[in-house]
Amino acid sequence: MSVLQALKQLPDGLFWSAPLASDSDFTAEDPLALDYLGQQVGLWLFRGFTTRTNRAQNYAVVLYGLDLAEKAIQRFGYPGDDETRTRLFERWERFWALATLEFRNGQLSRGDEDAMRGVRGATRAWFPGSKPLPTDFALISRQNELGGLGAYLSSLREYGLVFPGSLRVTPAAREILDSFWSDKTERDWSRLYEDYALSALDFDAKTIPRSNGRLTLGGLGDRSRLSSLRHRSRGEQQQRLWNALFVGARDGSTLPLAECLIAAHEAGVDDPEQLLEGMLADRWRPLTSDNRGKVEIALLFGRVARLLLRRFDRAYGHVDEHGWVADFAAVAAACFPNKEATELRKACTALLEAPDARRFGGLQFHGPDFLTLLRRLASSTATASLEHMLAFHRAVQRTRRGGGSWLRTEQGKLVMQVAGYAGYTTDSEFPGLKLNVVRQLLGDLGKLP
């Protein structure tokens, strides 16, 4: 998006950009921080998962890479510090990504069931033929943060598979690691696979051979790619991961809510709002009072979030469609019409009266201001409601990057300050609240078709 500023002189030329690629990393920004708040609500439901931990095999891949880094430290005599472990893990991650590309003959894009974090970087580095592949290439910017380690580390620590504050795997991960390449019922070539992978962790190695003895890089990719749990019928490994991530969850809600998800899917219910409604009605299994409170606040938040984003989108769209300057009162009437006032007030009041609403007050960012906004919207006029919503939006923007509002109030007008937000062109939906993440994990583990 672009901040609008007056030019001091005419430009020397005009330029335009190509449209974003279908596998672009660009994500539209949420103007009311409802994405952040929704992630926190999702954590109350499923404490061990984040929006980035959506593939079960990736848990095993990250664990194996950390364990392999320890073995590389011993074999090559490297320093046993976390900086070295991170470098070694990143080499493993690049090796594994290229192995997957090799198996897929380079045909892999974002959205594919085997697409890893950094798929575009891996695709650029891979080339057909028999020549060795490079070990050092840009998989993804800030790989230690945005790659597999950054995405899964906090979750692995939450589940006791990696020691707190360290990059070392715990004994609880041993069975998953020992069966990374194959189950015990198959011929055990795990040491050969390990030696092949370890060769890529040698800092002096500049290339990765496409074969090592009887093994091929593509063969390793087939055995370890993200969809391997299902396509290679890894039932025992699926059960180990199910036990680690769901049965062993310590929050009291992950397992029972996941079981509700499974039963709901069998009943043909996948819509997030309908799913939460069914949980509250004990349609699939009875909930404890604590879990009922979590589900209730998730349902009420989702409804409020949808209504609020819809109203912001109306305001932004109205200004955009009226030449970037519109009468404030007209915008207020358009996005907070009287005929819809009761629906919004009831939704805000219901959330505020829920016992678990207090959870928002304990959030580090946006939560207390969000509750204040709801209290004001529960009894405000259209004009006051728009003022309150824009004040919350300004507070969100200041917290994010020290910037200002996308819409600026000036002499009774609402003026476009930041152009390029296209979210208003689509209808606001009920937020996912990590339900889609858990559903993907359950699919990987064979619990959903």
JOSULLIN-V982251 format. One record per backbone hydrogen bond with DSSP energy under -1.0 kcal/mol. NH is the residue of the N-H (numbers start at 0). CO is the residue of the C=O. E is the energy in kcal/mol with one decimal. If there is no record, write none. Layout:
BEGIN
nh: {NH/NH}
co: {CO/CO}
e: {E/E}
END
This chain:
BEGIN
nh: {1/3/23/32/36/37/38/39/40/41/42/43/44/45/48/52/58/60/61/62/63/64/65/66/67/68/69/70/71/72/73/74/75/84/85/86/87/88/89/90/91/92/93/94/95/96/97/98/99/100/101/102/103/104/105/106/107/111/114/118/121/122/123/124/125/132/134/138/144/145/146/150/151/152/155/156/157/158/159/160/161/162/165/169/172/173/176/177/178/179/185/188/192/193/194/195/196/197/198/199/200/204/207/211/214/216/219/220/221/222/223/224/227/230/231/232/233/234/237/238/239/240/241/242/243/244/245/246/247/248/256/257/258/259/260/261/262/263/264/265/266/267/268/274/275/276/277/278/279/280/281/282/291/292/293/294/295/296/297/298/299/300/301/302/303/304/305/306/307/308/309/310/311/312/313/314/315/316/317/318/319/320/323/325/327/330/331/332/333/334/335/339/340/343/344/345/346/347/348/349/350/351/352/356/358/359/361/362/366/369/370/371/372/373/374/375/376/377/378/384/385/386/387/388/389/390/391/392/393/394/395/396/397/398/399/400/401/402/407/409/412/413/414/415/416/417/418/424/425/434/437/438/439/440/441/442/443/444/445/446/447}
co: {418/416/20/29/32/33/34/35/36/37/38/39/40/41/45/49/55/56/57/58/59/60/61/62/63/64/65/66/67/68/69/70/71/80/81/82/83/84/85/86/87/88/89/90/91/92/93/94/95/96/97/98/99/101/100/103/105/108/111/115/117/118/119/120/121/207/205/136/141/141/142/146/147/148/151/152/153/154/156/155/155/167/162/160/169/170/172/173/174/176/182/186/188/189/190/191/192/193/194/196/197/201/132/214/211/209/215/216/217/218/219/220/224/226/227/229/228/232/233/234/235/236/237/238/239/240/241/241/242/245/252/253/254/255/256/257/258/259/260/261/262/264/263/270/271/272/273/274/275/276/278/277/287/288/289/290/291/292/293/294/295/296/297/298/299/300/301/302/303/304/305/306/307/308/309/310/311/312/313/314/315/316/318/413/411/326/327/328/329/330/331/336/337/339/340/341/342/343/344/345/346/347/348/353/355/356/358/359/364/365/366/367/368/369/370/371/372/373/375/380/381/382/383/384/385/386/387/388/389/390/391/392/393/394/395/396/397/396/414/412/409/325/407/323/405/405/1/421/422/431/433/434/435/436/437/438/439/440/442/441/441}
e: {-3.1/-2.7/-1.9/-1.2/-2.3/-2.3/-1.9/-1.8/-2.2/-2.3/-1.8/-1.6/-1.3/-3.1/-1.3/-1.1/-1.1/-2.4/-2.5/-2.2/-2.8/-2.2/-2.3/-2.4/-2.8/-1.9/-1.5/-1.7/-2.3/-2.1/-1.6/-2.6/-2.9/-2.2/-2.5/-2.0/-2.6/-2.7/-2.4/-1.6/-2.3/-2.8/-2.1/-2.5/-3.0/-2.2/-2.4/-2.2/-2.2/-2.3/-2.8/-2.2/-2.0/-1.2/-3.0/-2.1/-1.2/-2.0/-1.6/-1.4/-2.1/-2.4/-2.0/-1.5/-1.9/-2.5/-1.8/-1.2/-1.7/-2.9/-2.2/-1.7/-2.3/-2.1/-2.6/-2.2/-2.1/-2.0/-1.5/-2.7/-1.1/-2.6/-1.7/-2.2/-1.9/-1.6/-2.3/-2.9/-1.1/-1.7/-1.8/-1.1/-2.3/-2.6/-2.4/-2.0/-2.4/-2.9/-1.6/-1.1/-1.4/-1.9/-3.6/-2.7/-2.0/-2.6/-1.8/-2.0/-2.3/-1.7/-1.4/-1.8/-2.0/-2.6/-2.1/-1.3/-2.3/-1.6/-2.5/-2.0/-2.0/-2.3/-2.4/-2.6/-2.2/-2.8/-2.3/-1.9/-2.1/-1.1/-2.3/-2.0/-2.4/-1.6/-2.1/-2.2/-2.2/-2.9/-2.3/-1.9/-1.2/-1.6/-3.1/-2.7/-2.3/-2.3/-2.3/-2.1/-2.3/-1.5/-1.7/-2.8/-2.6/-1.9/-1.7/-2.5/-2.6/-2.2/-1.8/-2.4/-2.6/-2.4/-2.4/-1.8/-2.1/-3.3/-2.0/-1.8/-2.8/-2.5/-1.8/-1.7/-2.4/-2.7/-1.8/-2.1/-2.8/-2.9/-2.7/-2.0/-2.7/-2.6/-2.2/-2.0/-2.5/-2.2/-2.5/-2.2/-1.7/-2.3/-2.2/-1.6/-1.3/-1.7/-2.5/-2.6/-2.0/-2.5/-2.5/-2.6/-1.8/-2.4/-2.0/-2.0/-1.7/-1.4/-1.1/-1.5/-1.2/-2.3/-2.0/-2.0/-2.4/-2.1/-2.2/-1.9/-2.6/-1.6/-1.3/-2.6/-2.1/-2.0/-2.6/-2.5/-2.4/-2.0/-2.1/-2.2/-2.4/-2.0/-2.3/-2.4/-2.3/-1.8/-1.9/-2.3/-1.3/-1.3/-3.4/-2.6/-1.3/-3.3/-3.5/-2.8/-3.7/-1.7/-3.2/-1.8/-1.5/-2.2/-2.4/-2.2/-2.0/-2.1/-2.7/-1.9/-2.3/-1.8/-1.5/-2.7/-1.1}
END
